[in-house]
Amino acid sequence: MIHKRQRFDAVTGSSLRRKTRVAALSAILVCVQVLLASCYVPPGQTNLPFRDEAVPIRETIKVQTPNPTWSIKTESVYRVGENEYICLHRLSRPKDAMAAQVISEAAAPVSFVHLGKGEAQTRHYVVGKTWNWDNNPEINFIESAEELKDALAEAQSVAFTTATEVEANSAE
């Protein structure tokens, strides 16, 4: 014959086992409360602590060229102010290349990380244009990188990638 006390222990477990479960559940409850309290954001504040620290910037510069043999390559990116960047690009073509004189387009994608608190402002400078007609008004064409010497005197070089590098890395 089973005593009432034994039946209680067989169904729910011993009182020691029950106290252990209650203590474990209490500890889990405290951890959840601490976690929820650390996630609380007062009204009027944003919950994006890293938004102002590192924002990826992806831009593509496009230039009209006299024929399809021309290409454009990003040479460097500089940070010249809190939210200002200068990208230096170079136009080139193979010396012995022959192609029909058809207005074409050369493009150079560039990606870098913006570390300022506001919106990034990017100025693009291109070296190597040999024709006399206008292009994209957002692009500054210069004869050589020496023209930027004063603007880059206190600039910081910024790591960047191009689509060609990204495609090569993803193919591996």
N, C-alpha and C positions, 0 to 999 in steps of 0.2 A: 504494500500500500504506500502511495506517495503522499508525503506530508505537504501541507499547503506551502510551507516555506520552501521546500525543495522544488515544487512546481513553479513558484515565482522565480527562483534562481534559474531553472531550466529554460524558461521562456524569455526573460529579460536579461539574464546574466547576473553575476554577483554584484553586490553594491560597490565593490572596489573597481570593477570594470566600468560600471556606470559612472562613477566619479571621474575616472580617467577620460571617458568620452565627453562628459560635461566640461572638464577643464580644457580639453582639446578644442571643443566647439567655442568656448569662451575666448581662447587665444586666437582662433581664426576670426572671430567677430571683431576683436580688438584690431587685428591686422587690416581687416576690411575698412574699419572706421578710420584708421590712420591713412590708408591709401585714398579714401574718398576725401578726407580733409586736405590732403596734399594736392588734390586735383581741383579744389574749389577755386573759382575765379570770381572775384567781386564784380558786381555790375559796373560797366564802363571800362573794364580792362579787357585786353585780348588774351587769348590762351595760346599765343604763338611766340614763345620765347626766342626761337631761333630765326624768326622772320627778318629781323633787322641785322642778323649776323652774317648770313650766307645765302644769297639768292642767285641761282644759276641764270646766266644771261646767254641767250642763243640768238645770233643775228646772222643774216646773209647779205653780203654786199654784192650788188649786181651792177656791171658796167657794160655799156654798149661798146663793141669793138668793130673795127673795119672789116674783119674777116674771122672765121672760126679758129684760126691757129693761135689766137691770143688766149692767154690764161692769166688768172689772178691768184696770188697766194698771200696769205696773211703772214707777215714776218714777225710782228711783235704787238703786244698790248701793254699799255702803261696806265697806271692810275695816277692822275694829276691833281685830284682833289677828293674831297669826301665822297662825292657821287659822280665824278667825271673820269672818263676813260678816253684814251686815244688809241685807235687801232691803226697800225701802219701796214699797208698792203703794197705789193709790187706786181705790176703788169709785165708780162714777158711773152715772147714767142720764139720758136726755133729759128735760127739764123737762115737756114736754107729752105724753110717751109714755103710752099706755094699753095695758094688757095684762091678761090673766086672772091672778088671784093663784094661781099654780101654782109650787110650790117648784122652782127651776131651779138651774143651776150656771153660774158664771162662772169662766173659767180664764185664767191669764196665764203663758205659758212665759217663762223667762229663762235666758240663757246668759252665762257670764263665765269668765275664766281665773283659776284658783287658783294663787298663787305661793308658798304655804307649803310646809313640808317634811312636814307630816302631813296627815290627812284634813280636808277642809273642813267646817266647822259653819256652817250658814246659819239665821238667824232671820228670819222673815217678819213684817212689821208692815203692817197694812192700815188706811187712813184712809177714812172715808165710810160705815160701816155704820150704818143707821138703824133696824134692827129689833132686837127683844129676845130672840131665841132664839139658842142656842149654835150654833157652827159647828165647824169643824176645830180640835181642841185644839192643833195645832202652829202655829196662826196667832195672833198677838197683835193684837187690835183696839184701836186708839187713836183719840182724838178729833182730834188734830192732830199734825203732824210735830214740833211744838215739844216734845212729850213725850220725844223722842229727843235733845234738844239736848245733854244731858250725855254720853250714850253716843257721840254723834258728834263730840264736841269735838276729839278727836285722830285721827279716822278719815280714811282716804284714800278718795277717790271712785274707783270701779272702772268701767271701760268695760264695757258689757253690750249684748246684743242681745235682741230678742224675736222670736217666730216670725213676726210680721207683717212685721218688717223683713227677715228672711231670705227669706220668700216673695216680697216685693217685689223684692229684689235678684236672685233666681233667675229671676223672670219677665222681667227686662230682657234 
